[in-house]
């Protein structure tokens, strides 16, 4: 097993009020990026290099499928980070429909719960687009480089789909599988749901309500034994609510390469810093 601990700055961002609107090409990488929707995958938002001409079978786009914090149906709060990733030559397909000019803060983050399977839908779409005659991604996607990633609840979504054989890397941001079984929370954590149990994975909350803890993917530590590709945890230090879960995951993974980046900034990360900090 390959294991190492890395101390580095977390590549995380927080949305600014105007960042989600269609903006001039952005990001610090060599391929200025844009945000857009695509009718072929209406439940997702695309972050990609504005100019696709440099990409070909000899220089294809790796694909990153992204799950949002709170398992929200909008990637707005992660848009600057995802633009930055795309500017380095990635096709990012994030859960949540594209909303041009979407409002900032909580209003733009709502829209119901999401399902882990939507990450695989992103991979399915990118695979199909790579072979679609006349499409702008024809022979420009790398069919051997699919990664799944997400923050907090979205990180659990990424872990849940990681056993898919197409996934070659998993990034778990400010997240980790809960150490305490659902229904027996630790002090300071939300209490168990009312009689009847938690809703199914991805069940949508009431209109206008944020996704709750009970709609998180129902994964447990046994999932870690099903991982077949490298995993990278990005955590915000001991102040991060996900710190004990992530470090426990890290200690348990022994069959695949695993790394952890840790900076003492808490669960929120360094979201407000330009281009990922």
Phi, psi and omega in degrees: 000137177264124181218135173204153177251131183245131173259113182205170179287132179291133180270075182228154183220165170239142182297144170255159189307326185255005191287336186274339178297150178304121188236168174302155178314138189220177181099158184266357182281179183285353182236085181313135192250159177230169176242136179201168171258171177214128182298341178284343180216068189294342180271011183225164176243139183257132171241121186207162172302137181297322181255114181268357182302325181290351187259140187200179175302335178275340179219068186278164179273118167294156183244133175243117175265128191241135173249138189272156171302141183073007187052033183290156181266039177203137177264011185307316185290348179248005189305314181299320178297315183290326173299317180299315178301312181300326182292349177261016174093038178239149169261112181256127179239106187258143175298139179111129182294151178290132178230097181297129180072022182300145180292159181274177174061206192298324183302324182275355183263348185280191178123009177100168179283170181228170182243147177302326182300341179294337174292322177288329174299322178297317179294318178302314182297313181298322178297314180295319181296329180296336181248005184278117180300132179084354180280154183288345179260008183305119178059029178244355181257139178274107184288355180253004183228081175247124176244150173240144184206163176181162179252138175055241178303324177296331176294325176292323175299317179298316178297321184298325181265358183301331177295346177304130186296343179281342183282123181252348177206144174235129175248122182248107187257120179051049186202171178172157182291134184303135176282328180266127180304148179300136181100352177228064186291154174284167178303133180090351178265158178302146180284168182296154178292164180294172181310140183113345175083178181285152176294167178296160179306129177082004180299137184280140175284178177299154181306131177085357182258147177285151175303139182260170178303325184294345179263010175291151176304136183275067180259154175228178187297339179298335179300328183299332178285350180263357181291140182235001184220165183303149181231138180232119177262134175239113190233154183261033177080186184294340177284345179285126181300336180272358185305308182295326179292315182293316181292328176291317175304311183304318181290332184275334185283118183223007182249349180224160176300138180218139179224159178220131171252134189219122176227136188282071180236000179086182185294332182285342180068198180254048190299328187278353182283139181301138174055031174092002177087000000 
